[in-house]
């Protein structure tokens, strides 16, 4: 889970923005659900992109950026020659990790990784340009092949002796934002059939579809023998096709995915990464989660992350949204607003920051937002 994140000079974010998700609870080490609201082009997506980028850079940049290529990190327009900075604290298997990064588009300037076994801070690596200081408990190795445009953590994780770096690399992150090598989460039609081949998965998805009340009675897969084809090795291969049984006038009709509603397919698009994140304790970064979905259905999906029985491995959902109804399902510290000031700079703040609102935790956050108490609305619309 992400507990703390700051970013400065990234996209529309000029000044240092601080996000704190730590809830100091035995139930979860951080809030399992964080939502970002605000008007169009306010910077909601930008903050998700910044988080997505720093996690990708820490984990994958050595393998995915070729020597001499620019780092895909865009600074604020008027600060093109000023470094971008990140500070991230996340937890994995009850151990906190702290990652600090300062870079330009050309190279990493500084990079630090600490971790906290038994709650005690220990240095893993500290980098100044391409010079590395190793922590006392870390096995040193030859890093002459380190490139200036990649993370030392992503480089060190290639060595079996670097267990902390490998733990950071294996920290599971999913996103529906385009992220360099990381494929967007989602559900292409071809993948639907493969995903639902697993009987346990199919039964679980079927149960969720019944809760969603989209009229589907059953999901089944059928062999498509007419699609038999010769593989590269000369062997016959068959494929399966997913069908959905709908009850229509007391009869059961079979629909394939081409006949299903966009809403049902979008529900599966969202449900797939959610179930995967819950199963594996992953971070799920999702932009505009409510697209084509009924608000009650989205609200139900959010509650899965808050449920100990469903979220047994510390999964966390960090998302943006426009539907103000979803504010009813977030506590003030879970609800963050993005707003651009008159200079085109994105600012972020949580509902919990409005300490002048009496009995804030007993208030309807949606109503407070609608009447303009939090701001973060289009300026020309009352």
Sine and cosine of phi, psi and omega as CSV:
sin_phi,cos_phi,sin_psi,cos_psi,sin_omega,cos_omega
0.00,0.00,0.59,-0.81,0.10,-1.00
-0.99,0.15,0.80,-0.60,0.00,-1.00
-0.97,-0.26,-0.47,0.88,-0.12,-0.99
-0.38,-0.92,0.67,-0.74,0.01,-1.00
-0.49,-0.87,0.76,-0.65,0.13,-0.99
-0.77,-0.63,0.52,-0.86,0.03,-1.00
-0.55,-0.83,0.58,-0.81,0.01,-1.00
-0.63,-0.78,0.74,-0.68,0.05,-1.00
0.91,0.41,0.86,0.51,0.04,-1.00
-0.67,-0.74,0.85,-0.52,0.02,-1.00
0.84,0.54,-0.82,-0.58,0.02,-1.00
-0.99,0.10,0.01,1.00,0.00,-1.00
-1.00,-0.04,0.92,-0.39,-0.01,-1.00
-1.00,-0.08,-0.84,0.55,-0.06,-1.00
-1.00,-0.01,0.31,-0.95,-0.03,-1.00
-0.83,0.55,0.82,-0.58,0.06,-1.00
-0.91,-0.42,0.75,-0.66,-0.07,-1.00
-0.90,-0.43,0.81,-0.59,0.05,-1.00
-0.86,-0.51,0.83,-0.56,0.01,-1.00
-0.88,-0.47,0.87,-0.49,-0.03,-1.00
-0.92,-0.40,0.01,1.00,-0.04,-1.00
-0.91,0.41,0.77,-0.64,0.00,-1.00
-0.91,-0.42,-0.03,1.00,0.06,-1.00
0.74,0.67,0.80,0.60,-0.05,-1.00
-0.81,-0.58,0.52,-0.86,0.08,-1.00
-0.95,0.32,-0.41,0.91,-0.04,-1.00
-0.93,0.36,-0.79,0.62,0.05,-1.00
-0.63,-0.77,0.55,-0.84,0.03,-1.00
-0.96,0.29,-0.32,0.95,0.05,-1.00
-0.51,-0.86,0.22,-0.98,0.01,-1.00
-0.89,0.45,0.79,-0.61,-0.04,-1.00
-0.97,0.24,-0.22,0.98,0.01,-1.00
-0.72,-0.70,0.81,-0.58,0.05,-1.00
-0.75,-0.66,0.81,-0.59,-0.02,-1.00
-0.88,-0.48,0.62,-0.79,0.04,-1.00
-0.90,-0.43,0.82,-0.57,0.01,-1.00
-0.86,-0.50,0.22,-0.98,0.02,-1.00
0.49,-0.87,0.14,-0.99,-0.03,-1.00
-0.95,0.30,0.16,-0.99,0.05,-1.00
-0.87,0.50,0.61,-0.79,0.03,-1.00
0.88,0.48,0.43,0.90,0.01,-1.00
-1.00,0.09,-0.36,0.93,0.00,-1.00
0.88,-0.48,0.16,0.99,0.02,-1.00
-0.86,0.51,-0.75,0.67,-0.01,-1.00
-0.92,0.38,-0.57,0.82,-0.03,-1.00
-0.86,0.51,-0.69,0.72,-0.02,-1.00
-0.92,0.38,-0.58,0.82,0.08,-1.00
-0.92,0.39,-0.63,0.77,0.04,-1.00
-0.90,0.44,-0.63,0.77,0.01,-1.00
-0.89,0.46,-0.70,0.71,0.02,-1.00
-0.91,0.42,-0.69,0.72,0.03,-1.00
-0.87,0.50,-0.67,0.74,-0.03,-1.00
-0.90,0.43,-0.77,0.64,-0.12,-0.99
-0.91,0.41,-0.56,0.83,0.06,-1.00
-0.93,0.38,-0.70,0.71,0.05,-1.00
-0.88,0.48,-0.72,0.70,-0.06,-1.00
-0.88,0.47,-0.69,0.72,0.01,-1.00
-0.88,0.48,-0.62,0.78,-0.14,-0.99
-1.00,-0.04,-0.62,0.79,-0.28,-0.96
-0.84,-0.55,-0.15,0.99,-0.21,-0.98
-0.88,0.47,-0.57,0.82,-0.01,-1.00
-0.89,0.46,-0.61,0.79,-0.04,-1.00
-0.99,0.11,-0.35,0.94,-0.16,-0.99
-0.93,-0.36,-0.28,0.96,0.04,-1.00
-0.97,-0.25,0.83,-0.56,0.02,-1.00
-0.98,0.20,0.39,-0.92,0.01,-1.00
-0.86,0.51,0.72,-0.69,0.04,-1.00
1.00,0.02,-0.14,0.99,0.01,-1.00
-1.00,0.09,0.43,-0.90,0.03,-1.00
-0.96,0.30,0.50,-0.86,0.15,-0.99
-0.97,0.24,0.79,-0.61,-0.08,-1.00
-0.98,0.22,0.91,0.42,-0.03,-1.00
-0.74,-0.67,0.95,-0.32,-0.07,-1.00
-1.00,-0.02,0.86,-0.51,0.04,-1.00
-0.98,0.20,0.11,-0.99,0.08,-1.00
-0.88,0.48,0.55,-0.83,-0.18,-0.98
-0.80,0.60,-0.70,0.71,-0.07,-1.00
-1.00,0.03,0.06,1.00,-0.01,-1.00
-0.84,-0.54,0.64,0.77,-0.11,-0.99
-0.87,0.49,-0.45,0.89,-0.05,-1.00
-0.96,-0.28,0.25,0.97,0.02,-1.00
-0.96,-0.27,0.67,-0.74,-0.03,-1.00
-0.89,0.46,0.47,-0.88,0.14,-0.99
-0.99,-0.12,0.64,-0.77,-0.06,-1.00
-0.80,-0.61,0.60,-0.80,0.03,-1.00
-0.73,-0.68,0.51,-0.86,0.10,-0.99
-0.60,-0.80,0.86,-0.50,-0.14,-0.99
-0.75,-0.66,0.73,-0.68,0.14,-0.99
-0.83,-0.56,0.83,-0.55,0.02,-1.00
-0.70,-0.72,0.30,-0.95,-0.04,-1.00
-0.83,-0.55,0.61,-0.79,0.02,-1.00
-0.57,-0.82,0.83,-0.56,-0.01,-1.00
0.79,0.61,0.70,0.71,0.07,-1.00
0.93,0.36,0.25,0.97,0.07,-1.00
-0.89,-0.45,0.75,-0.66,0.04,-1.00
-1.00,0.04,0.58,-0.81,0.08,-1.00
-0.81,-0.59,0.65,-0.76,0.01,-1.00
-0.85,-0.53,0.82,-0.57,-0.05,-1.00
-0.82,-0.58,0.80,-0.60,0.05,-1.00
-0.85,-0.52,0.66,-0.75,-0.08,-1.00
-0.58,-0.81,0.72,-0.69,0.09,-1.00
-0.73,-0.69,0.83,-0.55,-0.09,-1.00
-0.49,-0.87,0.27,-0.96,0.22,-0.98
-0.91,-0.41,-0.06,-1.00,0.04,-1.00
-0.94,0.35,-0.34,0.94,-0.04,-1.00
-1.00,0.00,-0.59,0.81,-0.11,-0.99
-0.29,-0.96,0.25,-0.97,0.12,-0.99
-0.99,0.13,0.75,-0.66,0.05,-1.00
-1.00,-0.06,-0.77,0.63,0.05,-1.00
-0.64,-0.77,0.46,-0.89,-0.02,-1.00
-0.39,-0.92,0.75,-0.66,-0.03,-1.00
-0.69,-0.73,0.68,-0.73,0.12,-0.99
-0.80,-0.61,0.84,-0.55,0.15,-0.99
-0.88,-0.48,0.41,-0.91,0.19,-0.98
-0.63,-0.77,0.22,-0.98,-0.22,-0.98
-0.76,-0.65,0.93,0.38,0.11,-0.99
-0.92,0.40,0.73,-0.68,-0.04,-1.00
0.85,0.53,0.42,0.91,0.06,-1.00
0.99,0.17,0.01,1.00,-0.04,-1.00
-0.99,-0.17,0.77,-0.63,-0.02,-1.00
-0.94,0.34,0.75,-0.66,0.03,-1.00
-0.69,-0.73,0.75,-0.66,0.06,-1.00
-0.96,0.28,0.70,-0.71,0.11,-0.99
-0.97,-0.22,-0.86,0.50,0.05,-1.00
-0.63,-0.78,0.54,-0.84,0.18,-0.98
-0.71,-0.70,0.82,-0.57,-0.13,-0.99
-0.89,-0.46,0.69,-0.72,0.14,-0.99
-0.79,-0.61,0.95,-0.31,-0.17,-0.98
0.82,0.57,-0.88,-0.47,0.00,-1.00
-0.94,-0.35,0.37,0.93,0.10,-0.99
-0.98,-0.19,0.76,-0.65,-0.10,-1.00
-0.90,-0.44,0.75,-0.66,0.20,-0.98
-0.97,-0.24,0.80,-0.59,0.00,-1.00
-1.00,-0.05,0.55,-0.83,0.11,-0.99
-0.93,0.38,0.33,-0.94,-0.08,-1.00
-0.87,0.49,-0.52,0.85,-0.08,-1.00
-0.99,-0.15,0.19,0.98,-0.08,-1.00
-0.96,-0.26,0.73,-0.68,0.07,-1.00
-0.94,0.35,0.80,-0.59,0.01,-1.00
-0.99,0.13,0.41,-0.91,0.00,-1.00
-0.47,-0.88,0.20,-0.98,-0.02,-1.00
-0.97,0.23,0.85,-0.53,-0.04,-1.00
-0.88,-0.47,0.50,0.86,-0.05,-1.00
-0.90,0.45,-0.37,0.93,-0.02,-1.00
-1.00,0.03,0.03,1.00,0.05,-1.00
-0.89,0.45,0.71,-0.70,0.04,-1.00
-0.98,-0.19,0.47,-0.88,-0.02,-1.00
-0.94,0.35,-0.35,0.94,-0.07,-1.00
-0.99,-0.13,0.29,0.96,0.01,-1.00
-0.69,-0.72,0.30,-0.95,0.01,-1.00
-0.96,0.26,0.64,-0.77,0.08,-1.00
-0.93,0.38,-0.52,0.86,0.02,-1.00
-0.89,0.45,-0.70,0.71,0.01,-1.00
-0.91,0.42,-0.49,0.87,0.06,-1.00
-0.97,0.26,-0.74,0.67,-0.06,-1.00
-0.90,0.43,-0.48,0.87,-0.05,-1.00
-0.91,0.41,-0.18,0.98,0.05,-1.00
-0.98,0.21,-0.19,0.98,-0.05,-1.00
-0.97,-0.24,0.76,-0.65,-0.07,-1.00
-0.87,0.49,-0.49,0.87,-0.05,-1.00
-0.96,0.28,-0.26,0.97,-0.10,-1.00
-1.00,-0.09,0.96,0.29,-0.15,-0.99
-0.92,0.38,-0.56,0.83,-0.01,-1.00
-0.95,0.33,-0.68,0.73,0.05,-1.00
-0.88,0.48,-0.65,0.76,0.02,-1.00
-0.91,0.42,-0.60,0.80,0.04,-1.00
-0.89,0.46,-0.63,0.78,0.04,-1.00
-0.93,0.38,-0.67,0.75,0.00,-1.00
-0.89,0.46,-0.59,0.81,-0.07,-1.00
-1.00,0.04,0.00,1.00,0.05,-1.00
-0.90,0.44,0.90,-0.43,-0.21,-0.98
-0.98,0.22,0.80,-0.60,0.01,-1.00
-0.75,-0.67,0.72,-0.69,0.09,-1.00
-0.81,-0.58,0.48,-0.88,-0.01,-1.00
-0.39,-0.92,0.53,-0.84,0.14,-0.99
-0.99,-0.11,0.17,0.99,0.10,-0.99
-1.00,-0.03,0.63,-0.78,0.09,-1.00
-0.87,0.50,0.76,-0.65,-0.10,-1.00
-0.58,-0.81,0.93,0.37,0.16,-0.99
0.85,0.52,-0.96,-0.29,-0.01,-1.00
-1.00,0.03,-0.31,0.95,-0.11,-0.99
-0.98,0.19,0.90,-0.43,-0.02,-1.00
-0.90,0.43,0.57,-0.82,0.05,-1.00
-0.92,0.39,0.66,-0.75,0.10,-0.99
-0.95,0.33,0.51,-0.86,-0.04,-1.00
0.30,-0.95,-0.12,-0.99,-0.10,-0.99
-0.66,-0.75,0.99,-0.16,0.12,-0.99
-0.98,0.22,0.44,-0.90,-0.05,-1.00
-0.82,0.57,-0.66,0.75,-0.03,-1.00
-0.90,0.44,-0.52,0.85,-0.03,-1.00
-0.98,0.19,-0.44,0.90,0.00,-1.00
-0.81,0.58,-0.73,0.68,-0.04,-1.00
-0.89,0.46,-0.68,0.73,-0.02,-1.00
-0.92,0.40,-0.67,0.74,-0.02,-1.00
-0.87,0.50,-0.68,0.73,-0.11,-0.99
-1.00,0.06,0.04,1.00,0.09,-1.00
-0.90,0.43,-0.49,0.87,0.01,-1.00
-0.96,0.29,0.86,-0.52,-0.09,-1.00
-0.87,0.49,-0.68,0.73,-0.02,-1.00
-0.90,0.44,-0.67,0.75,0.03,-1.00
-0.90,0.44,-0.70,0.72,-0.04,-1.00
-0.88,0.47,-0.64,0.76,0.02,-1.00
-0.91,0.41,-0.62,0.78,0.01,-1.00
-0.93,0.37,-0.70,0.71,0.03,-1.00
-0.89,0.46,-0.65,0.76,0.02,-1.00
-0.88,0.48,-0.64,0.77,0.04,-1.00
-0.90,0.43,-0.65,0.76,0.02,-1.00
-0.92,0.40,-0.59,0.80,0.01,-1.00
-0.92,0.39,-0.55,0.84,0.05,-1.00
-0.94,0.35,-0.63,0.78,0.08,-1.00
-0.89,0.46,-0.62,0.79,0.00,-1.00
-0.93,0.36,-0.28,0.96,0.05,-1.00
0.84,0.54,0.77,0.63,0.03,-1.00
-0.99,-0.17,0.17,0.99,0.10,-0.99
1.00,0.06,0.20,0.98,-0.01,-1.00
-1.00,-0.09,0.83,-0.55,-0.01,-1.00
-1.00,0.00,-0.54,0.84,-0.08,-1.00
-0.37,-0.93,0.49,-0.87,0.16,-0.99
-0.90,-0.43,0.71,-0.70,0.10,-1.00
-0.57,-0.82,0.36,-0.93,0.04,-1.00
-0.93,-0.36,0.64,-0.77,-0.01,-1.00
-0.82,-0.58,0.72,-0.70,0.05,-1.00
-0.90,0.44,0.71,-0.70,0.01,-1.00
-0.96,-0.29,0.99,0.13,-0.09,-1.00
-0.93,0.38,-0.43,0.90,0.03,-1.00
-0.94,0.35,-0.19,0.98,0.02,-1.00
-0.99,-0.16,0.22,0.98,0.04,-1.00
-0.86,0.51,0.66,-0.75,-0.03,-1.00
-0.59,-0.81,0.31,-0.95,0.01,-1.00
-1.00,0.03,0.83,-0.56,0.02,-1.00
-0.98,0.20,0.07,-1.00,0.00,-1.00
-0.88,0.48,-0.44,0.90,-0.03,-1.00
-1.00,-0.05,0.05,1.00,0.03,-1.00
0.99,0.10,0.21,0.98,-0.01,-1.00
-0.98,-0.21,0.53,-0.85,0.05,-1.00
-0.95,0.30,0.67,-0.74,0.07,-1.00
-0.79,-0.61,0.69,-0.72,0.09,-1.00
-0.94,-0.33,0.28,-0.96,0.01,-1.00
-0.81,-0.59,0.33,-0.94,0.06,-1.00
-0.91,-0.41,0.50,-0.86,0.00,-1.00
-0.83,-0.56,0.70,-0.71,0.00,-1.00
-0.99,0.11,0.71,-0.71,0.08,-1.00
-0.80,-0.59,0.51,-0.86,0.01,-1.00
-0.88,-0.48,0.80,-0.60,0.04,-1.00
-1.00,0.01,0.85,-0.53,0.06,-1.00
-0.94,-0.34,0.61,-0.79,0.07,-1.00
-1.00,-0.03,0.90,-0.44,-0.03,-1.00
-0.74,-0.67,0.88,-0.48,-0.03,-1.00
0.77,0.64,0.72,0.69,0.03,-1.00
0.91,0.42,0.23,0.97,0.09,-1.00
-0.90,-0.44,0.44,-0.90,0.05,-1.00
-0.99,-0.17,0.86,-0.52,-0.01,-1.00
-0.94,-0.35,0.64,-0.77,-0.02,-1.00
-0.99,-0.11,0.85,-0.53,0.06,-1.00
-0.91,-0.42,0.68,-0.74,0.20,-0.98
-1.00,-0.07,-0.02,-1.00,-0.12,-0.99
-0.91,0.42,-0.43,0.90,0.01,-1.00
-0.94,0.34,-0.30,0.95,-0.01,-1.00
-0.98,-0.19,-0.15,0.99,-0.04,-1.00
-0.97,0.24,0.42,-0.91,0.01,-1.00
-0.94,0.35,0.44,-0.90,0.05,-1.00
-0.88,0.48,-0.56,0.83,0.00,-1.00
-0.91,0.42,-0.68,0.73,0.01,-1.00
-0.91,0.42,-0.69,0.72,0.01,-1.00
-0.91,0.41,-0.60,0.80,0.05,-1.00
-0.92,0.38,-0.60,0.80,0.06,-1.00
-0.86,0.51,-0.68,0.73,0.04,-1.00
-0.92,0.40,-0.57,0.82,0.04,-1.00
-0.88,0.48,-0.62,0.78,0.02,-1.00
-0.99,0.15,-0.63,0.77,-0.06,-1.00
-0.90,0.43,-0.61,0.80,-0.04,-1.00
-0.84,0.54,-0.83,0.56,0.01,-1.00
-0.92,0.38,-0.48,0.88,0.04,-1.00
-0.91,0.42,-0.74,0.67,0.01,-1.00
-0.90,0.44,-0.61,0.79,0.02,-1.00
-0.91,0.41,-0.69,0.73,0.00,-1.00
-0.90,0.43,-0.69,0.72,-0.01,-1.00
-0.90,0.44,-0.62,0.79,-0.02,-1.00
-0.93,0.36,-0.58,0.82,-0.15,-0.99
-0.94,-0.34,0.03,1.00,-0.02,-1.00
0.92,0.40,0.63,0.77,-0.09,-1.00
-1.00,-0.01,0.31,-0.95,0.22,-0.98
-1.00,0.04,0.80,-0.61,0.03,-1.00
-0.90,-0.44,0.91,-0.42,0.02,-1.00
-0.97,-0.25,0.90,-0.44,-0.15,-0.99
-0.75,-0.66,0.88,-0.47,0.02,-1.00
-1.00,0.00,0.77,-0.64,0.02,-1.00
0.82,0.57,0.90,0.45,-0.13,-0.99
-0.92,0.39,-0.42,0.91,-0.12,-0.99
-1.00,0.00,0.12,0.99,-0.06,-1.00
-0.83,0.56,0.86,-0.51,0.05,-1.00
0.92,0.38,0.18,0.98,-0.03,-1.00
-0.92,-0.40,0.56,-0.83,0.08,-1.00
-0.92,0.39,0.61,-0.79,-0.09,-1.00
-0.87,0.50,-0.60,0.80,0.00,-1.00
-0.91,0.40,-0.56,0.83,0.01,-1.00
-0.93,0.36,-0.67,0.74,0.05,-1.00
-0.89,0.45,-0.69,0.72,0.02,-1.00
-0.86,0.52,-0.63,0.78,0.03,-1.00
-0.90,0.44,-0.67,0.75,0.01,-1.00
-0.89,0.45,-0.60,0.80,0.03,-1.00
-0.88,0.47,-0.63,0.78,-0.06,-1.00
-0.92,0.39,-0.36,0.93,0.03,-1.00
-0.87,0.49,-0.60,0.80,-0.01,-1.00
-0.96,0.28,-0.41,0.91,0.01,-1.00
-1.00,0.07,-0.18,0.98,-0.10,-0.99
-1.00,-0.05,0.88,-0.47,0.00,-1.00
-0.84,0.54,-0.61,0.80,-0.05,-1.00
-0.93,0.37,-0.60,0.80,0.00,-1.00
-1.00,0.08,-0.57,0.82,-0.06,-1.00
-0.94,-0.34,0.98,0.21,-0.08,-1.00
-1.00,-0.02,-0.15,0.99,-0.12,-0.99
-0.86,-0.51,0.29,0.96,0.09,-1.00
0.97,0.25,0.60,0.80,0.09,-1.00
-0.95,0.32,0.43,-0.90,-0.02,-1.00
-0.64,-0.77,0.72,-0.70,0.02,-1.00
-0.94,-0.35,0.85,-0.53,0.04,-1.00
-0.85,-0.53,0.89,-0.45,-0.20,-0.98
-0.61,-0.80,0.31,-0.95,0.15,-0.99
-0.93,-0.37,0.39,-0.92,-0.03,-1.00
-0.36,-0.93,0.30,-0.95,0.07,-1.00
-0.90,-0.43,-0.46,0.89,-0.07,-1.00
-0.95,0.31,0.94,-0.35,-0.09,-1.00
-0.92,0.40,-0.31,0.95,0.04,-1.00
-0.83,0.55,-0.54,0.84,-0.05,-1.00
-0.92,0.39,-0.29,0.96,0.04,-1.00
-0.89,0.46,-0.44,0.90,-0.01,-1.00
-0.91,0.42,-0.31,0.95,-0.08,-1.00
-0.97,-0.25,0.19,0.98,-0.01,-1.00
-0.85,-0.52,0.64,-0.77,0.15,-0.99
-0.97,0.22,0.33,-0.94,-0.03,-1.00
-0.79,0.61,-0.63,0.77,-0.03,-1.00
-0.98,0.21,-0.17,0.99,0.08,-1.00
-1.00,-0.03,-0.25,0.97,-0.07,-1.00
-0.97,-0.25,0.90,-0.43,-0.02,-1.00
-0.90,-0.44,0.57,-0.82,-0.01,-1.00
-0.90,-0.44,0.63,-0.78,0.12,-0.99
-0.93,-0.36,0.67,-0.74,-0.02,-1.00
-0.49,-0.87,0.67,-0.74,0.07,-1.00
-0.99,-0.11,0.73,-0.68,0.03,-1.00
-0.99,0.12,-0.05,-1.00,-0.08,-1.00
-0.90,0.43,-0.29,0.96,0.00,-1.00
-0.99,-0.11,0.13,0.99,0.02,-1.00
0.98,0.21,0.34,0.94,-0.01,-1.00
-0.98,-0.19,0.74,-0.67,0.04,-1.00
-0.97,0.24,0.73,-0.68,0.10,-1.00
-0.85,-0.53,0.59,-0.80,0.02,-1.00
-0.80,-0.60,0.61,-0.80,0.01,-1.00
-0.40,-0.92,0.47,-0.88,-0.01,-1.00
-0.99,-0.13,0.35,-0.94,0.07,-1.00
-0.88,0.47,-0.47,0.88,-0.01,-1.00
-0.92,0.40,-0.30,0.95,-0.01,-1.00
-0.95,0.30,-0.24,0.97,-0.04,-1.00
-1.00,0.05,0.94,0.35,-0.07,-1.00
-0.94,0.33,-0.20,0.98,0.02,-1.00
-0.99,0.17,-0.15,0.99,0.03,-1.00
-1.00,0.09,0.91,-0.42,-0.05,-1.00
-0.91,0.41,0.70,-0.71,0.02,-1.00
0.81,0.58,0.72,0.70,-0.07,-1.00
-0.82,0.57,-0.64,0.77,-0.08,-1.00
-0.96,0.28,-0.13,0.99,0.07,-1.00
-0.97,-0.23,-0.04,1.00,-0.06,-1.00
-1.00,0.04,0.34,-0.94,0.12,-0.99
-1.00,0.08,0.95,-0.32,-0.09,-1.00
-0.91,0.42,-0.55,0.84,0.02,-1.00
-0.90,0.44,-0.68,0.73,0.01,-1.00
-0.91,0.42,-0.68,0.74,0.02,-1.00
-0.87,0.49,-0.62,0.78,0.03,-1.00
-0.93,0.36,-0.68,0.73,-0.05,-1.00
-0.88,0.47,-0.57,0.82,-0.01,-1.00
-1.00,0.07,0.06,1.00,0.10,-1.00
1.00,0.05,0.24,0.97,-0.06,-1.00
-0.93,0.38,-0.50,0.87,-0.01,-1.00
-0.99,-0.14,-0.18,0.98,-0.11,-0.99
0.96,0.28,-0.59,-0.81,0.06,-1.00
0.83,0.55,0.60,0.80,0.04,-1.00
-0.82,-0.57,0.34,-0.94,0.10,-1.00
-0.83,0.56,0.76,-0.65,-0.13,-0.99
-0.90,0.43,-0.52,0.85,-0.10,-0.99
-1.00,-0.03,0.05,1.00,0.00,-1.00
-0.89,-0.45,0.81,-0.58,0.03,-1.00
-1.00,0.10,0.00,0.00,0.00,0.00
